[in-house]
Amino acid sequence: MKRHGFTFLFALSGMVCLAVESIWIRWVGQYVGGSVVAATLVTCCFFFCAAAGSALAIQILPRVQKPLRAFALSEAVFAFSALLTVPVLAYFGPVLGGGNSPLRWALLTCLAIAVPSLAQGLSFPLITQAFVDSRSHRSVTGALFYAFNLAGAACGVILGGLLLPLHLGFQNTYFAFCLIGFCGAVLAWVLASGLQLKKPECCAADSETPPPVAMLLVVGMSGVLSIACELILLLWFRQLVASSLQSTVAVLFAFILSLGAGSLLVMLVRQRIHDVKKVLRVFLVLNALLLSMYGFVFSSQLGGDFVDPSGSLVWRTVGFCLKATLLLLPLGLCMGAIFPLSWELIQQKQHGRALALATVVNKCGCAIGAWAALFVFLPMVGLSRALLVCGFGYAFLLFFLAPFRASYRRVFLLLLVMGLIGAFQPDALFLQPGHQLLKTYKGHNQVVHVTENKGSRHIMVNQQYMLNGTAAALRWQKQESWIPLFFTPNPERVCYIGMASGIGASAILDLPVRELHTVELIPQVQQAARDCFSQWNHRLFNDARSKIIVNDGRHFIRNSKEPYDSIICTLFLPSREGSSDLYSQDFFREILSSLSTDGTFCIWLPAYQMDSELADSIIDTFRSVFSNAILLRGNWAPRQPIIGLFASPSPIRMDSEFLEKRIAAFKQQGLDSQTSFFRNASMSRLLLLGDLHARPNLFSENPINTDDAPFIAFHGDKTLRTGDRLRGLGLLRHFGKRFLEPEFPSCFLGETEASEVVNGIRSGNHAYAAAVASVPLPDADIEKIRQREQQVQQHMRTARQLSPAADLRREDLRQRRFQPLEK
């Protein structure tokens, strides 16, 4: 009965370990910038340090009289030292996280997680030393413990990476799992007392010889290939579904659970087949063949509805997990069998030391595989053939297990079949109807395509989302920069986060700024912008005032030395993983500390991808940091409206004197001919949607998005019904009547009457209603068309009456093609 208790405790250990590790990745990423870099650092450091712990176990096992108590002690050390990770990161993170030095980042990661990782590496050798009493039991009893540990780890990914942080926050979840780990250690210590263990049998006489290098290579390579496949599969799933927190957690859950199922399969097979090498060869062949075919499986799923994400968070997560498990289970079963089977071929007298040695080599291989997958396999062969490369790796291992020449011939035949399959391996590409592929850029964590549709070019990242366009939306992209700079008193030093095609950032150079820093996270996007969009953004790469930085925007702002006069964040899609960090209260505070006294900050929201709950949460988070905050419109587009959250440490100038001065500056640069908003001061006021501090209780019921409790990360991937999206009439209903009181605590009006500003807001709302009514309806009859035209005219008349000085015209609401300025 106590043995079953330790099986449960080892599963609990796996759950705690993976939950804690998932939170490590999130926390380290906040200091080094980029979740992929953080995942690689944490994975490599964890496995190397765990390998060191297993190596330590090899030395101490002959002297350990009570391995179960030693196991309990190692679990207690893990839980206690994991608590110290929080102050270590808080102290060393700002010191070592700055700059762009991978060595400093690796040092920071090791300081934070080395001790708990080393303690975790002791656990498996100690518990197998206690319960594995013969060589055949290595792949039976040992596999049972390994399978339960992986099952617990799969649960830890779900609980620690998603479900518990939703209610407790990441920090409280972390402390809770550390407490669970410590309680498990205490329970293990209690269960170990009085437990009589069977004396283990010694191996055969030849076991005194050192283990053969070939067998250790099989064990190490299985670690390299399994972790490499895990990361490559995760990137493949980013082509199928948006890279949200839910999809990432679901893939890790499915893969780890499938590996555990493979260990259980080994138990069943070994009870019937006694030739270990024969069974191992069968699973190696199956792995090689499956990996060579999974590219076709994933390609067939591109462009379809992988799962319906319109339900609640729990049901979306369940749907992701079920679909991912069904897809990955065949591969996981075969892959999870390799490591347990190879244990029996390690020649050591003590079974605990044999498994410890296998664990050392395997975990070192896992650390190498995490690095190789992202920085060797993907850049060299691309995503479509990366799994095929791993398949060749499994086929290569057959050479070390083939005793006869006939087997070598079979291996060569297998490699030939896989080579023929690879020749027809499809590319990871799905194009919308009418789109034509221009160029592809492959990176260690992204696949970037440049496409063209009816003369409009787009950047497509991981098949899931389009960035920018060069047709009708071109002018709106320019306005994303012009509008914030228009309300900035003296924009000399500017930072633009989220480069994409570079069209919006290049618009900043239309003004006499002194310095422009453009930050883009994905190197391949920066390269695509240079190669394929130079017709519209050439000055961004050639102007002496411009500097392009490939870095995480938040990481760059945190480490900036001088304050900025203006910081502009482009549209960040809520469904994209990592967007919640750029809408968080913590990031807004970092922005505030990086602004000059009269500097400004603007972050644009894609209203057409948000419902009222999500938009209000972001707005309430924004206004909780900035004492002067307003809401701006970015265009008149009914189908794709964008709204800007605009703030400044000083009151925002809305007086006529300031606006006329800025209009004169924009006219001097010829920008008044590009957009009607800079025609006169009254027209500029149509941009204003409202003062966010005018009604203090308006947004107080909404959850605040923080790093610890990222509301957007949990809900941002939800697919909205058409009627729920803030576009067209939905946007008007949500914001149109909220800010009609003559109160502007965030603004400086000077001699301008508050009623004049209110009339400008109302006039802008009627103008937008006219733009909505101008949208042609499908299958509309003549009478319906006439009614819609009357609505347009009525709204235009009301808009002109409210703000006659604006001189609003019907053509101002139309999307015009942008004519680039030549300087």
Secondary structure, 3 states (H helix, E strand, C coil): CHHHHHHHHHHHHHHHHHHHHHHHHHHHHHHHCCHHHHHHHHHHHHHHHHHHHHHHHHHHHHHCCCHHHHHHHHHHHHHHHHHCHHHHHHHHHHHHCCCCCHHHHHHHHHHHHHHHHHHHHHHHHHHHHHHCCCCHHHHCHHHHHHHHHHHHHHHHHHHHHHHHHHHHCHHHHHHHHHHHHHHHHHHHHHHHCCCCCCCCCCCCHHHHCCCCHHHHHHHHHHHHHHHHHHHHHHHHHHHHCCCCHHHHHHHHHHHHHHHHHHHHHHHHHHCCCCCHHHHHHHHHHHHHHHHHHHHHHHHHHCCCCCCCCCCCHHHHHHHHHHHHHHHHHHHHHHHHHHHHHHHCCCCCCCHHHHHHHHHHHHHHHHHHHHHHHHHHHHHHHHHHHHHHHHHHHHHHHHHHCCCCHHHHHHHHHHHHHHHHHHHCCCCCCCCCCCCEEEEEEECCCCEEEEEEECCEEEEEECCCEEECCCCCCHHHHHHHHHHHHHCCCCCCEEEEECCCCCHHHHHHHHCCCCEEEEEECCHHHHHHHHHHCHHHHHHHHHCCCEEEEECCHHHHHHCCCCCEEEEEECCCCCCCCCHHHHCCHHHHHHHHHCEEEEEEEEEEEEHHHCCHHHHHHHHHHHHCCCCCEEEEECCCCCCCCEEEEEECCCCEECCHHHHHHHHHHHHHCCHHHCCHHHCCHHHHHCCEEEECCCCCCCCCCCCCCCCCCCHHHHHCCCCCCHHHCCCCHHHHHHHCCCCCCCCCCCEECCCCCHHHHHHHHHHHHHHHHHHHHCCCCCCCCHHHHHHHHHHHHHHHHHHHHHCHHHCCCHHHHCCCCCCCCCC
